[in-house]
Amino acid sequence: MKLQNGIELPCELAVVAVGVRPNIQLAQAAGLKIGDLGGIEVNEYMQTSDPDIYAVGDCVETVSRITGKKVLAPYGDLANLQGRVAGENAASENWVTFPGTIQTGICKVFDYAAGSTGLSETAAKRHGYQDTLTVININLDKPAFMKGELLVTKLLADKKTGRVLGAQCIGPGNVSKQIAQWSMAIQGKLTVEDLINADLPYAPPFSLAIDHFIATAHIMQNKMKGRLKGISCKEVWDKVLAGEKPFILDVRGPEEFEAMRLGIHETVIPLGVLRKRMKELPSDKEKEIICYCRISLRAYEASLVLAGNGWKNVKVMEGGITAWPYPREK
């Protein structure tokens, strides 16, 4: 997102910074050095170009702990953390440092929370991370019998090392918990393999037996190991608009299909009868087949069934029909 002064924020959750413009008039009047992004330039001690002046908060530039580059990070919690560092150093000597930020933010929009931490997919590419993988996981934050609410998480990781680079989460569920966990994973430079058996607190009032956080890591591990070939809703929609004709397979039940369907010439074969109705699938084993269901868990199972029976180009639409942001058939 670009602000009015042309500054581009690397976080996709730009809503938390809408309208922010560093207030640097006093700093300019004092002759302090201003950085390229329009904020006051400070060192790791929060010290400005004048060694007797410290600056913190929305008006300063800080460093990304992921890329090492300067960023604007107008977050209230960071301002307080920076203030503690500056206060200690001003009261004694420069011995406490501020390590930077991964730009973790969250906001509430009516009944939904939206949070982001680390790099977005777009920002990662802009900063030179060209070989990355993303996955989308949609599930509840706790069991349905405990009134669980929906969570939609997008995870970004480095394909070669497996290091977690960023995550976004939205939904009426406990988004804050998910973003907090991903934030610590990123700051700890943890990999997907580090997280697949994470020991988190579990009881039905608080979490699924396999927490949404861990399940997201499992999906990423499946993709990294080639067990999951995913395709985003956007990529599917682009194929439809381009006139391409992949075989689109909806593995939900008939009642689900009647209640809500995409209307993109999909074929409905419920997962439970898929093995009995394989003659309805393309005879060409190289034909692209895109599977989906409500959240694409059954679609993943279907993709394994098809792959086990010889189809070589089977993909899963990540997030399923729940993640579909385009027009549906009414």
Summary of the structure (lengths in Angstrom):
residues: 330
radius of gyration: 23.4
end to end distance: 33.5
largest distance: 78.5
contacts: 1013
relative contact order: 0.09
helix: 33%
strand: 22%
